[in-house]
Amino acid sequence: MEERKKKKGSIFELDGIPGMCEALPLALQHVVAMIVGCVTPAIIVAGAGKLDNPNRVVLIQAALVVSALSTFLQLFPVGKKGGLRLGSGLPVIMGVSFAYVASMQAIATDFGIAAIFGAQAVGGIIAVVIGFFIDRIRKLFPPLVTGTVVFTIGLSLYPTAINYMAGGTASPDYGHWTNWLVAFLTLAIVTFLNHFTKGFLKLSSILTGMVGGYVIGCFFGMVDLSAVSQANLFQMPNLIHFGVEFEPSSCVAIGLLFAINAIQAIGDFTATTTGSMDREPTDKELKGAIVGYGCTNVLGALLGGLPTASYSQNVGIVTTTKVINRVVLGLAAGILLFAGLMPKFSALLTTIPQCVLGGATISVFASIAMTGMKLITSQEMHFRNMSVVGLAVAIGVGVTQASASLAQFPSWVTTIFGKSPVVIATIAAVFLNLVLPTQKKNGKGGNP
């Protein structure tokens, strides 16, 4: 009897097993909030890499499976309690990250999907190294720098959303009025639910908007379900299905993003513990979180799952509801894993019209940019800090929009610096933050 009592737990406690009737709806809430964001990068990258439909299905499957495995590791760490552990043991959900999309699109177009996974494996190793030296490296990435990077990531994704709203650049009816109509109707549903509803409807605004847009798209003949009928009912992910290729410039571009996201993850883990557990994460938890993050991304590269990161929307759910029980979030991961093993479900996701995808995700990309802005403005915006942000974003975005300016350099320079503004903006922000004199309270510059 005593053992049974110990195993039982409240949804508001980290450990213990709550009742399934109570846990399942809460787990579904997490799945609904993140599943669209989890599979959309895979859909976008599949389009950039010109994958055929069976391979698109495999890429989406892998995204769900790897997200589930990454979440399990963070919830239930591996290793000795007194020594190094892989995973944080904190209530977080991991999913495929939008932060890498712009760079992955460029790599998929120029070098193929295999180059993404080679770069991801290198990036995972970089994250592991950062995890071991997190205390020393963290000071290079204060909120001003990470905010600038996140803001630039949001900006870099806007063209992707607009092209999708117009029907996709590869589509023969790109820019047709029907694509714009369906895209804006989808966006209208998402916006309405976000601002005029509460609870479950607000949390599921993007998913509901996509369902609504999907139905509208059916009336315009935009949906072809033949891929669903051809897909298998159950299938395990294949090891190195897409191959792994180590292309140097791709490894540099993705590796730098991994370094940034490893640091950025500290924010999500800190927000989780402070908002729901009234404490800061310990150094051991942060080290385990980032080392685990790196290891699961190396594994993900082998399984064909794109780079993952902690999901801020799920952090928001945890901090709002105070539900921190790891079994609840583990159940959400189990649902993701089950969905990832069903090719028919993944095939259904490939039938979403691109204009619907664009209409639903542009609000996500806007949210990413504004999250970066929020981080930036958490610091005092005096002349010195405005210079760091303004110059970093100007150089990053400016060079990308005028990538022909790098034509006289070797092709690897264009791959690293000319395809996505994030790399240049990151380097510039870190450099400027280190070299520009700190601002004194009287407004004059000076060194500390």
ABEGO torsion letter per residue (X at the ends): XAAAAAABBBAABABEBBBAAAAAAAAAAAAAAAAAAAAAAAAAAAAAAGBBAAAAAAAAAAAAAAAAAAAAAAABBBEBAABBBBEAGBBBBBBBBAAAAAAAAAAAAAAEAAAAAAAAAAAAAAAAAAAAAAAAAAAABBAAAAAAAAAAAAAAAAAAAAAAAAGEAABAABGBAAAAAAAAAAAAAAAAAAAABBEAAAAAAAAAAAAAAAAAAAAAGABBAAAAAABBABBBBBBGAAEBBBBAAAAAAAAAAAAAAAAAAAAAAAAAAAAAAGBBBBAAAAAAAAAAAAAAAAAAAAAGBBBBBBBAAAAAAAAAAGBABAAAAAAAAAAAAAAAABAAAAAAAAABBAAAAAAAAAAAAAAAAAAAAAAAAABBBBAAAAAAAAAAAAAAAAAAABAAAAAABBAAAAAAAAABAAAAAAAAAAAAAAABBBBBAAGBBEBX
